[in-house]
Amino acid sequence: MSPNQRDEADQEKALAGWREILGAEGVLHTPAALAAVGRNTSAFPPRDVTAVLRPTQAAQIPDVVRVAREQQVPLHPVSTGLNWGLGSKLPVRPGSALLDLSGMNRIRYVDARGRFAVVEPGVTQKQLADHLAEHAPDLVTNVTGSSPNSSVMGNLLERGTGFRRHRAEEVRGLEVVLGTGELIRTGLWSGADARHSHHYRHGLGPGLDGLFVQSNLGIVTAAVVDLLPRREELRLLMFSFSEKVLPGVVDAVGALFTADILRSIVHFFNDKRILSMTASTQVPTWTGVVALDGTQAQVQVAVQEARGPLAAVGAAVREITAADAAGDEADPLITAMFDVHSGRPTTAFLQGLHQATGATTVPDAATLDALDDSTIGYLACMPVVAVEGATVRDLMATVERICAKHGIVPALAINPMNADYAESVINLYFDRTDPQQTASAHACNDDLHRQLYAEGFRFYRIGIDAMEFMTEQDTAPWGTIARLKAALDPDGVIAPGRYCPISG
Ligand SMILES: Cc1cc2nc3c(=O)[nH]c(=O)nc-3n(C[C@H](O)[C@H](O)[C@H](O)COP(=O)(O)OP(=O)(O)OC[C@H]3O[C@@H](n4cnc5c(N)ncnc54)[C@H](O)[C@@H]3O)c2cc1C
């Protein structure tokens, strides 16, 4: 038998094995199903996929892994597969089966007193927000600006960020199937009969949760996530400023975090990014937004304390209350901002993206989520930067120079998370039907990664095509990570190449 014939025979055996576990309806192998995996808004070259697997229960996953090991066909797990800008649902390397976990979508448990939820991979942000509104109205979830139908889990495992805080910091425990097929639970969740298992996220011994975030060491089948208490009062501070004063605003925000006046992520958007969130054409160069919540008295003090330093560096500051964001007359951008900061997912940003890239009418809900099937091209480059005005100014100078060289106006966000670091997002939009624009956007994205890296900037998330370049650099202790990989996934069957230079 030739190697090709042997590969095909292994694949056939794998498909048969998976059908026994998942039923015929849980194993898709039609050309249409396989081609759909390849379509992606970033116009990354499609990777060949052997099948799409659709489990419905965590108990099926160890057997799915067993078959993958026996037949040497790797698995690429996704939760809802909306990792837009970084690869959508595409694996890094060809030859995997897509493990689509969206059908495992139970909210297993919400503890209103302990303020946590136990969610499976397919649980969407809308599903969790709706569930809390009905069953635990004193709690809210930290939501992103992505689709209401995107998952809590996939965002967490990509180390994504909600409007209120970093998602990975909300983890209180994970349930994971390793590449060996063993199912483990982290921290105190691993044991039985404790009075409480999720009040202390670390457990005893080395903490393992971080091993499974931006990793290919396991398939996560459930997560315990922290929920936020609904406070008596929530207001937004919105402030606008010219790019000239951006460094001063960054330093002022850093000082406000240090003084504990700000306690929630700040977002700065440039005008191109704002235009992709709203139909408005009258926008200042940069817009900042941050939530202040607590008792009425606490919020009042925080507003007063934050206003002065921001105004002193040249920002025009507005205070937004719930009443300003409500009703038909309200500015849609302000309503959307209020929604996401209050734990209500919105389609507004996705709508804005469609409109900013050419849609003349508001697309319906199904069209909004079908970004991968649209003509919209979208790539994201994500450097992390110190909250230091001079460094942010240097970052901007390089980003603007490179984007200008490639003829692209970037949609930028700089999001100080605390006094120490800001996550920045450089969004490149293009028309996927135009080969010239597509090539320029990819060249620009590649150039941005290489040039920013050369200038000492590092990245907090990367797309599937930047994986190889970035994992060749000393950005992580890759040798140690490879030894962990060999122990936890000895046959290299989980997501080869995902945030890992060595595995198969
Ligand atoms: C308009 C717009 C706004 C956006 N706003 C935000 C934002 O505010 N914050 C933000 O972070 N992102 C944002 N995004 C990017 C992206 O859409 C979100 O991060 C989204 O949550 C990711 O999709 P997902 O939840 O379907 O994750 P998935 O695509 O399912 O997962 C992401 C990756 O995690 C891994 N993974 C997923 N599930 C598992 C599992 N169970 N076990 C092991 N590995 C797994 C896979 O490698 C997968 O590729 C935005 C995108 C757009 C277009």
The ligand as a MOL file (V3000), in Angstrom:
LIG
                    3D

  0  0  0     0  0            999 V3000
M  V30 BEGIN CTAB
M  V30 COUNTS 53 58 0 0 0
M  V30 BEGIN ATOM
M  V30 1 C -17.1870 42.9800 15.0570 0
M  V30 2 C -16.3030 42.0780 15.8680 0
M  V30 3 C -16.1170 42.3390 17.2140 0
M  V30 4 C -15.3020 41.5180 17.9920 0
M  V30 5 N -15.1250 41.8240 19.3070 0
M  V30 6 C -14.3050 41.0860 20.0710 0
M  V30 7 C -14.0710 41.4340 21.4390 0
M  V30 8 O -14.6410 42.4000 21.9630 0
M  V30 9 N -13.2300 40.6550 22.1630 0
M  V30 10 C -12.6130 39.5680 21.6290 0
M  V30 11 O -11.8660 38.8980 22.3360 0
M  V30 12 N -12.8200 39.2150 20.3400 0
M  V30 13 C -13.6420 39.9340 19.5380 0
M  V30 14 N -13.8490 39.5690 18.2280 0
M  V30 15 C -13.1390 38.3780 17.6820 0
M  V30 16 C -13.9190 37.0210 17.7690 0
M  V30 17 O -15.0780 37.0660 16.9770 0
M  V30 18 C -14.2420 36.5990 19.2210 0
M  V30 19 O -13.0520 36.4610 19.9600 0
M  V30 20 C -15.0410 35.2850 19.3040 0
M  V30 21 O -15.4950 35.0640 20.6160 0
M  V30 22 C -14.2230 34.0510 18.8850 0
M  V30 23 O -15.0920 33.1030 18.3380 0
M  V30 24 P -15.6650 31.8380 19.1390 0
M  V30 25 O -16.2130 32.2990 20.4210 0
M  V30 26 O -16.5720 31.1440 18.1830 0
M  V30 27 O -14.3520 30.9850 19.4290 0
M  V30 28 P -13.8330 29.7020 18.6300 0
M  V30 29 O -13.5500 30.0910 17.2180 0
M  V30 30 O -14.7420 28.5700 18.8410 0
M  V30 31 O -12.5020 29.4070 19.4450 0
M  V30 32 C -11.3090 30.1470 19.2940 0
M  V30 33 C -10.1380 29.1610 19.2990 0
M  V30 34 O -10.0350 28.5480 20.5790 0
M  V30 35 C -9.7620 27.1430 20.4680 0
M  V30 36 N -10.8610 26.4130 21.0880 0
M  V30 37 C -12.1710 26.7580 21.0270 0
M  V30 38 N -12.8990 25.9170 21.7560 0
M  V30 39 C -12.0620 24.9880 22.2740 0
M  V30 40 C -12.2340 23.8850 23.1650 0
M  V30 41 N -13.4230 23.5920 23.6640 0
M  V30 42 N -11.1480 23.1600 23.5190 0
M  V30 43 C -9.9120 23.5050 23.0560 0
M  V30 44 N -9.6920 24.5580 22.2170 0
M  V30 45 C -10.7450 25.3080 21.8510 0
M  V30 46 C -9.6700 26.8320 18.9820 0
M  V30 47 O -8.3220 26.7560 18.5890 0
M  V30 48 C -10.3350 28.0140 18.3030 0
M  V30 49 O -9.7480 28.3370 17.0590 0
M  V30 50 C -14.6560 40.3830 17.4040 0
M  V30 51 C -14.8570 40.1220 16.0420 0
M  V30 52 C -15.6620 40.9670 15.2800 0
M  V30 53 C -15.8370 40.6700 13.8230 0
M  V30 END ATOM
M  V30 BEGIN BOND
M  V30 1 1 1 2
M  V30 2 1 2 3
M  V30 3 2 2 52
M  V30 4 2 3 4
M  V30 5 1 4 5
M  V30 6 1 4 50
M  V30 7 2 5 6
M  V30 8 1 6 7
M  V30 9 1 6 13
M  V30 10 2 7 8
M  V30 11 1 7 9
M  V30 12 1 9 10
M  V30 13 2 10 11
M  V30 14 1 10 12
M  V30 15 2 12 13
M  V30 16 1 13 14
M  V30 17 1 14 15
M  V30 18 1 14 50
M  V30 19 1 15 16
M  V30 20 1 16 17
M  V30 21 1 16 18
M  V30 22 1 18 19
M  V30 23 1 18 20
M  V30 24 1 20 21
M  V30 25 1 20 22
M  V30 26 1 22 23
M  V30 27 1 23 24
M  V30 28 2 24 25
M  V30 29 1 24 26
M  V30 30 1 24 27
M  V30 31 1 27 28
M  V30 32 2 28 29
M  V30 33 1 28 30
M  V30 34 1 28 31
M  V30 35 1 31 32
M  V30 36 1 32 33
M  V30 37 1 33 34
M  V30 38 1 33 48
M  V30 39 1 34 35
M  V30 40 1 35 36
M  V30 41 1 35 46
M  V30 42 1 36 37
M  V30 43 1 36 45
M  V30 44 2 37 38
M  V30 45 1 38 39
M  V30 46 1 39 40
M  V30 47 2 39 45
M  V30 48 1 40 41
M  V30 49 2 40 42
M  V30 50 1 42 43
M  V30 51 2 43 44
M  V30 52 1 44 45
M  V30 53 1 46 47
M  V30 54 1 46 48
M  V30 55 1 48 49
M  V30 56 2 50 51
M  V30 57 1 51 52
M  V30 58 1 52 53
M  V30 END BOND
M  V30 END CTAB
M  END
